[in-house]
Amino acid sequence: MPDSLTAERAADIAAALTYNDGGLIPAIAQQHDTGEVLMLAWMNRDAVVETLTSGRVCYWSRSRRSLWRKGETSGHVQRLVELRFDCDSDAILLLVDQTGPACHTNRRSCFYSAVRDGAVRVISDPVGP
Protein backbone atom coordinates (compact mmCIF):
# COMPACT_ATOMS: atom_id res chain seq x y z
CA MET A 1 0.00 0.00 0.00
CA PRO A 2 1.18 3.54 -0.65
CA ASP A 3 2.12 5.86 2.14
CA SER A 4 -0.82 7.96 3.26
CA LEU A 5 -0.58 11.57 2.22
CA THR A 6 -1.19 14.54 4.43
CA ALA A 7 -4.56 16.21 3.95
CA GLU A 8 -2.80 19.28 2.54
CA ARG A 9 -0.86 17.29 -0.09
CA ALA A 10 -3.94 15.24 -0.99
CA ALA A 11 -5.97 18.45 -1.40
CA ASP A 12 -3.30 19.87 -3.73
CA ILE A 13 -3.47 16.74 -5.90
CA ALA A 14 -7.28 16.75 -5.89
CA ALA A 15 -7.32 20.43 -6.89
CA ALA A 16 -5.11 19.70 -9.91
CA LEU A 17 -7.71 17.32 -11.40
CA THR A 18 -10.39 18.40 -13.87
CA TYR A 19 -13.96 17.78 -12.73
CA ASN A 20 -17.16 17.97 -14.78
CA ASP A 21 -19.83 20.64 -14.26
CA GLY A 22 -21.26 18.59 -11.40
CA GLY A 23 -17.90 18.56 -9.61
CA LEU A 24 -17.26 14.88 -10.42
CA ILE A 25 -14.55 12.88 -12.16
CA PRO A 26 -14.92 9.29 -13.45
CA ALA A 27 -12.83 6.72 -11.61
CA ILE A 28 -12.08 3.24 -12.93
CA ALA A 29 -11.10 0.62 -10.36
CA GLN A 30 -8.68 -2.05 -11.58
CA GLN A 31 -7.27 -4.98 -9.60
CA HIS A 32 -3.59 -4.06 -9.19
CA ASP A 33 -2.05 -7.51 -9.67
CA THR A 34 -4.25 -8.97 -12.43
CA GLY A 35 -5.28 -5.92 -14.43
CA GLU A 36 -8.95 -6.93 -14.16
CA VAL A 37 -11.26 -3.94 -14.59
CA LEU A 38 -13.64 -4.04 -11.64
CA MET A 39 -15.93 -1.04 -11.83
CA LEU A 40 -16.48 2.58 -12.78
CA ALA A 41 -17.73 5.11 -10.27
CA TRP A 42 -17.47 8.84 -9.61
CA MET A 43 -15.37 10.86 -7.22
CA ASN A 44 -15.52 14.45 -6.08
CA ARG A 45 -12.64 16.37 -4.48
CA ASP A 46 -13.52 15.17 -0.99
CA ALA A 47 -13.55 11.53 -2.15
CA VAL A 48 -10.13 11.94 -3.79
CA VAL A 49 -8.70 13.54 -0.65
CA GLU A 50 -10.15 10.86 1.64
CA THR A 51 -8.88 8.08 -0.63
CA LEU A 52 -5.36 9.53 -0.70
CA THR A 53 -5.20 10.17 3.04
CA SER A 54 -6.84 6.95 4.26
CA GLY A 55 -5.67 4.43 1.66
CA ARG A 56 -9.24 3.11 1.44
CA VAL A 57 -11.16 3.99 -1.71
CA CYS A 58 -14.02 6.43 -1.30
CA TYR A 59 -16.42 7.48 -4.07
CA TRP A 60 -19.26 9.96 -4.48
CA SER A 61 -22.69 8.32 -4.64
CA ARG A 62 -24.77 10.23 -7.17
CA SER A 63 -27.99 8.56 -5.99
CA ARG A 64 -27.42 9.23 -2.27
CA ARG A 65 -25.58 12.51 -2.88
CA SER A 66 -22.98 11.60 -0.28
CA LEU A 67 -19.56 10.03 0.10
CA TRP A 68 -19.57 6.28 -0.40
CA ARG A 69 -16.78 4.35 1.28
CA LYS A 70 -16.49 1.17 -0.77
CA GLY A 71 -17.31 -1.83 1.40
CA GLU A 72 -18.77 0.22 4.24
CA THR A 73 -21.76 -2.09 4.55
CA SER A 74 -20.71 -5.16 2.52
CA GLY A 75 -17.15 -5.50 3.78
CA HIS A 76 -15.94 -5.66 0.16
CA VAL A 77 -13.40 -2.87 0.54
CA GLN A 78 -10.91 -1.50 -1.94
CA ARG A 79 -7.47 -0.64 -0.63
CA LEU A 80 -5.61 1.86 -2.76
CA VAL A 81 -2.36 0.65 -4.27
CA GLU A 82 -1.87 3.55 -6.68
CA LEU A 83 -3.92 6.46 -8.02
CA ARG A 84 -3.25 7.49 -11.62
CA PHE A 85 -4.91 10.04 -13.84
CA ASP A 86 -4.98 10.52 -17.59
CA CYS A 87 -3.21 13.07 -19.78
CA ASP A 88 -6.08 15.58 -19.46
CA SER A 89 -6.42 15.04 -15.70
CA ASP A 90 -10.13 14.35 -16.22
CA ALA A 91 -10.27 10.62 -15.47
CA ILE A 92 -8.84 8.54 -12.64
CA LEU A 93 -7.49 5.00 -12.66
CA LEU A 94 -7.43 3.41 -9.22
CA LEU A 95 -5.17 0.38 -8.85
CA VAL A 96 -6.74 -1.42 -5.91
CA ASP A 97 -6.62 -4.54 -3.84
CA GLN A 98 -10.27 -5.65 -3.88
CA THR A 99 -11.70 -7.71 -1.03
CA GLY A 100 -14.60 -9.85 -2.29
CA PRO A 101 -16.86 -8.85 -5.17
CA ALA A 102 -16.64 -5.31 -6.51
CA CYS A 103 -20.14 -5.24 -8.00
CA HIS A 104 -23.35 -4.81 -6.01
CA THR A 105 -24.70 -7.85 -7.95
CA ASN A 106 -22.16 -10.00 -6.05
CA ARG A 107 -19.95 -10.44 -9.11
CA ARG A 108 -16.22 -9.85 -9.09
CA SER A 109 -16.52 -7.14 -11.77
CA CYS A 110 -19.37 -4.89 -12.88
CA PHE A 111 -18.36 -5.63 -16.49
CA TYR A 112 -19.96 -9.06 -16.79
CA SER A 113 -22.09 -8.42 -19.89
CA ALA A 114 -20.80 -8.55 -23.46
CA VAL A 115 -22.25 -8.30 -26.92
CA ARG A 116 -21.40 -11.56 -28.66
CA ASP A 117 -22.92 -12.88 -31.87
CA GLY A 118 -25.36 -9.97 -31.88
CA ALA A 119 -26.74 -10.68 -28.43
CA VAL A 120 -26.00 -9.58 -24.89
CA ARG A 121 -24.42 -12.40 -22.92
CA VAL A 122 -23.39 -12.76 -19.29
CA ILE A 123 -19.70 -13.67 -19.38
CA SER A 124 -18.91 -14.30 -15.74
CA ASP A 125 -20.64 -15.88 -12.78
CA PRO A 126 -21.29 -14.32 -9.37
CA VAL A 127 -18.48 -14.55 -6.86
CA GLY A 128 -19.18 -16.12 -3.52
CA PRO A 129 -21.55 -18.71 -2.13
N, C-alpha and C positions, 0 to 999 in steps of 0.2 A: 504494500500500500504506500501511496505517496505521503510525504510529510504534510501534516495539516498546515495550512497557511494562516497567517494572522487575518483578522477581519478586515484590516485596512488594505492589505495586499490583495485579498480576495475581491474586495470592492473595486479596487483599481482594475483588476482583470475583467470583472463583470461590466464595468463602465466602458471598457474598450470594445465590447461586443455590439453588434448592430441588431436591434430588436424591431419587430414589426410595429404597426400603428397601435396595436393592443398591448405593446410592451412585452411581447413574447418572442422567443427564439426556439426553432425546432431542435430537438435533441434526440439523437439516435443512440440507443444503448446496444453495445456489442460485447459479447463475451471475450475477455482479454486474451485467453489462451487458445481458443478455437476459431475465433473470427466470426462465430455465429451471430447474425443480427437478431436481436431479441425483441426490440420494440422501438416505437417512436412516440415521444411525448413532447411537452412544451415546458420551457423554463422561463421565469422572469428573473430580474436581477437578484432578488432575495433568494430564489432557489439556487442560482449559481453560487452566490456567496456562501449559503449554508452548505452546499455540496463540497465546496473547496475547503471550508473550515472544519467540517465534521468528518469528511471522508465517506459519508453515507449519502447516496444519491437522493436528491429532493427535487420534485417537479412542481409545476403549477397546474392544478386541476381546473380546467376551464368550466366543467360542470358545477363544481362546488365553489369555485372562485376563491380558492385558498391553497396554501402550500400542501403538497402531498408527498409525504416521506415514504418512499417505496418500501413496502413490507410492513408498514406501521400496524396494520391489522392482520395481515396474512402470515407475517414472518418471512416472506420471500424478499429479503432485502438485497439491495445492490450496493456493494462496496466499491468505491471509486479506485481504479488503478491509475487511470490517466484521463485528463480532459483535453481534448483537441478541438480546434475550430478551423473552419475552412478559410480559403483565401480572401473571401469577402467579409469574414467575421460575422456571418449571418446564419450559421448553422453549427451545431455542436455535435461532436462524436465523443461519447462517453465509453471508455474501455472499462468494463466492470467485472467484478466477480459476483455472479448471480447465485443466490441461494434459492433453490427450488424453481418453480415455474415463474416466468416473467409475465405471462399473460393472465388476465383475469378469468380466462376460460380454462385455466389450469393446464395450459400447454406451455412448453418450454419457451416458445417464441410466439409472438403475435402474428408472424408471417407464415401461417400454416395453410393458406389457400393459394392455389395457382391456376392459371388458365392453361389447360393442356387439351389438345385435340378439340379445341373450340368450346370446351366446357370448364366450369369452375370445379376444381377437385381439392379435397383436403389432402395435404401431403405429409402430415405428421400427426401422430396420436397424442392424446393428453399425457402429461407427465404425472406420475404419482399413482396412488392406489385406485 
